[in-house]
Amino acid sequence: MTTPDPGVYISPAQTYQEVRDLAKAVGRIEAKLDGILDETKDIRSDIADHELRIRTLERARWPLPTIGVLAGVAGAATGALALFVR
């Protein structure tokens, strides 16, 4: 008959120490996550601000091609008028 394997014995003190170490590690991870979340809030507000500024610039820019076309048509009309008046 063979003797059974005694296995590994972990004392309650060792278990308690491991649980305490895990709690400390989880606390550090939570602190890092809080910092990351704060940074992403700042980034999201910056992106929203940039989007607003870009939209404002795009709205202010659309008349420029129209003004260019009108100036070209006015110049062509003036040139044609000057040519036919002589």
Residue pairs with C-beta under 8 A, 6 or more apart in sequence:
none
